[in-house]
Amino acid sequence: SVKDPLAAELGPEQFGCGVDSGIHAAHVAPEMSGELNPAWVIRTGYDLRTAHQDFRRDLAVGECVNSTSPALRGMARPLVALGRRFADTCCPTGAAGWETLAESKNGWRQGGGLAALGFCMALNPILKKATAIAAGEGRITAIQDDVDFIGTDAADARVREFLLGPDGFASAGLTVNEDKMVSIVPHTAVTYTGTDADYEGWPPGVGPRQLPSGKQIGRIWSGERGGWVYGLKY
């Protein structure tokens, strides 16, 4: 009874809410957006660290309370009650099993009941604001803690500043793993060449997952081979 109202509340930014193959839809959406908008010349991925354990439960509950959907408003009380049940901080004690040390006001035990719903609701207002900041010059999509933006250079800069700032992910208690954050020129971009020239002038570490050693992880299109070449260094 909650699946359809939840999908309506979280869309069009968040995908895969209680449906099969949701992660595939979230992957295809930016690809299709790039094909429809060749002027969108940059794509940036954000990876959130320990997201389920850190999101603000009070923010998730507030989003449910303020929802226009009666079904989602009805989830506020279970989120409060079950949040306390599944948010304890535990440690292993050998033969004695697990011992509860404290109760956390943030997050939810990974895999706990309604953890995914609570996380998505906490993330929802941030992604809605990012969409407004993009102002039609890009699209943001997310599947749980993997967030993707494709758009113009200017929109990417605005959205990046917001999401990494105090009013972005941090406002929901979330931290971006910037070591895994990567921006690329998508192959659908009108400027795409598939060569190093795509990244001339980019700051070090912003392009395709550059490592301190100078190597980079990813792929590059080979016209000679007629396909993608995968590797660590180009």
VOGU-3710 file (C-alpha; in Angstrom, 3 decimals, decimal comma):
1> svkdplaael> 0,000/0,000/0,000  2,989/2,316/0,471  4,985/1,420/-2,648  3,087/3,558/-5,181  2,745/6,658/-2,938  6,434/6,348/-2,053  7,476/6,175/-5,719  5,331/9,221/-6,481  6,842/11,139/-3,547  10,456/10,353/-4,420
11> gpeqfgcgvd> 10,304/10,649/-8,202  11,633/11,650/-10,586  14,976/11,727/-8,747  14,903/8,405/-6,862  14,395/5,018/-8,504  13,880/1,395/-7,534  11,461/1,915/-4,643  10,004/-1,530/-4,032  10,194/-2,661/-7,648  12,222/-5,286/-9,470
21> sgihaahvap> 15,177/-4,054/-11,555  15,030/-0,593/-9,997  18,817/-0,312/-10,110  18,765/-0,931/-13,862  16,245/1,867/-14,365  18,453/4,236/-12,392  21,384/3,318/-14,636  19,473/3,780/-17,888  17,874/7,110/-16,927  21,082/9,242/-17,146
31> emsgelnpaw> 22,069/7,462/-20,371  18,744/8,348/-21,977  18,939/11,897/-20,605  22,334/12,308/-22,258  21,052/11,013/-25,587  18,148/13,464/-25,475  20,375/16,364/-24,374  23,793/16,289/-26,117  24,589/19,699/-24,583  24,794/17,963/-21,194
41> virtgydlrt> 28,534/17,435/-21,299  29,435/16,292/-17,789  28,279/13,431/-15,584  29,169/13,247/-11,883  28,641/10,360/-9,476  28,353/10,767/-5,694  28,909/7,839/-3,322  27,531/8,248/0,198  29,513/6,674/3,042  27,644/4,428/5,566
51> ahqdfrrdla> 24,401/6,055/4,458  21,866/3,804/6,201  23,690/4,114/9,494  23,984/7,910/9,420  20,871/9,533/7,946  18,805/11,773/10,207  15,735/9,818/11,333  13,972/12,972/12,482  14,236/14,350/8,941  12,763/11,148/7,490
61> vgecvnstsp> 9,888/11,215/9,991  9,229/14,890/9,253  9,047/14,185/5,522  6,433/11,505/6,192  4,396/13,776/8,461  4,418/16,564/5,863  3,574/14,299/2,938  0,305/14,790/1,067  -0,075/10,991/0,960  -2,125/9,467/3,823
71> alrgmarplv> -0,168/6,213/3,380  3,176/7,945/3,927  1,853/10,035/6,823  0,854/6,747/8,414  4,471/5,562/8,251  5,712/8,276/10,619  4,855/6,361/13,792  6,420/3,035/12,653  9,558/4,944/11,644  9,828/6,366/15,153
81> algrrfadtc> 9,112/3,106/16,977  11,072/0,759/14,731  13,851/3,309/14,341  14,616/2,967/18,030  14,446/-0,800/17,772  16,829/-1,051/14,810  19,266/1,780/15,523  21,142/0,413/18,500  24,923/0,570/18,465  26,279/-2,931/19,115
91> cptgaagwet> 29,641/-4,616/19,524  30,608/-8,316/19,367  31,375/-9,920/22,728  32,548/-13,370/21,647  30,524/-16,214/23,135  28,038/-13,763/24,611  27,036/-12,566/21,155  26,267/-8,878/20,632  25,952/-6,324/23,396  23,966/-3,127/22,986
101> laeskngwrq> 26,107/-0,147/23,980  23,870/2,781/23,133  20,915/3,929/21,098  21,686/6,118/18,109  19,344/8,938/17,112  20,580/8,724/13,536  20,475/5,953/10,986  19,242/2,417/11,107  20,917/-0,940/11,445  21,865/-2,057/7,914
111> ggglaalgfc> 19,053/-4,250/6,605  16,694/-3,296/9,424  12,956/-2,948/8,857  12,016/0,137/6,809  15,661/1,254/6,631  15,481/1,918/2,905  12,239/3,900/3,214  13,627/6,089/5,986  16,835/6,783/4,105  15,019/7,684/0,888
121> malnpilkka> 12,672/10,070/2,705  15,595/11,809/4,425  17,367/12,230/1,094  14,266/13,395/-0,795  14,265/17,157/0,017  17,961/17,449/-0,814  17,541/15,921/-4,257  14,451/18,036/-4,926  16,496/21,156/-4,115  19,312/19,951/-6,386
131> taiaagegri> 16,816/19,570/-9,232  15,662/23,145/-8,691  19,278/24,366/-8,681  19,939/22,571/-11,970  17,114/24,690/-13,432  16,435/22,421/-16,374  20,124/22,196/-17,356  20,610/18,694/-15,981  19,045/15,720/-14,260  19,766/14,068/-10,936
141> taiqddvdfi> 18,963/10,403/-10,357  19,568/8,166/-7,346  19,229/4,568/-6,262  19,648/4,499/-2,497  23,136/5,892/-1,693  24,370/6,160/-5,299  23,562/9,584/-6,726  24,221/10,648/-10,319  24,016/14,017/-12,076  24,265/14,701/-15,802
151> gtdaadarvr> 24,047/18,220/-17,199  25,862/21,295/-18,432  29,158/22,440/-16,932  27,464/25,356/-15,189  24,669/23,235/-13,723  27,134/20,593/-12,541  29,145/23,257/-10,714  26,021/24,645/-9,009  24,721/21,235/-7,991  28,166/20,102/-6,810
161> efllgpdgfa> 28,570/23,189/-4,612  25,146/22,600/-3,057  25,405/18,849/-2,492  28,894/19,068/-0,952  28,019/22,127/1,137  26,346/22,374/4,566  22,842/22,511/3,076  23,389/19,444/0,904  24,047/15,871/1,974  25,521/17,032/5,276
171> sagltvnedk> 22,154/18,494/6,332  20,783/14,931/6,435  23,797/13,595/8,342  25,330/12,090/5,195  28,977/12,151/4,086  30,233/11,876/0,516  33,097/9,460/-0,083  35,013/11,873/-2,300  37,691/9,251/-3,041  35,037/7,369/-5,019
181> mvsivphtav> 33,427/10,454/-6,541  34,058/10,780/-10,271  33,118/13,075/-13,163  33,299/12,097/-16,816  32,435/13,450/-20,235  29,630/11,078/-21,320  29,828/9,521/-24,759  26,502/11,209/-25,598  27,991/14,703/-25,186  28,386/16,814/-28,294
191> tytgtdadye> 31,963/17,577/-27,166  32,930/13,935/-26,611  36,114/12,733/-28,346  37,083/9,732/-26,214  40,620/11,095/-25,828  42,612/12,895/-23,156  41,492/16,149/-24,759  38,098/15,677/-23,067  39,729/16,417/-19,711  42,146/19,220/-20,572
201> gwppgvgprq> 41,969/21,921/-17,927  40,154/19,733/-15,384  41,522/19,877/-11,815  43,543/16,808/-10,748  41,345/14,119/-9,238  38,100/15,404/-10,731  38,282/13,389/-13,948  37,821/9,641/-14,307  38,852/8,372/-10,882  42,484/9,420/-10,897
211> lpsgkqigri> 44,712/7,735/-8,330  47,723/9,335/-6,568  49,966/7,079/-8,663  48,746/8,777/-11,831  46,743/5,763/-12,912  43,026/6,041/-13,476  40,247/3,493/-13,330  37,642/3,424/-16,055  37,170/2,991/-19,776  37,862/4,836/-23,005
221> wsgerggwvy> 36,336/4,393/-26,458  38,633/2,926/-29,095  37,728/3,812/-32,656  40,338/1,364/-33,884  38,793/-1,525/-31,974  35,255/-0,256/-32,322  34,518/-0,711/-28,630  35,391/0,212/-25,052  38,891/-0,396/-23,714  39,009/-1,041/-19,957
231> glky> 42,103/-0,478/-17,910  43,972/1,358/-15,192  46,001/3,814/-17,243  45,563/5,456/-20,638
//
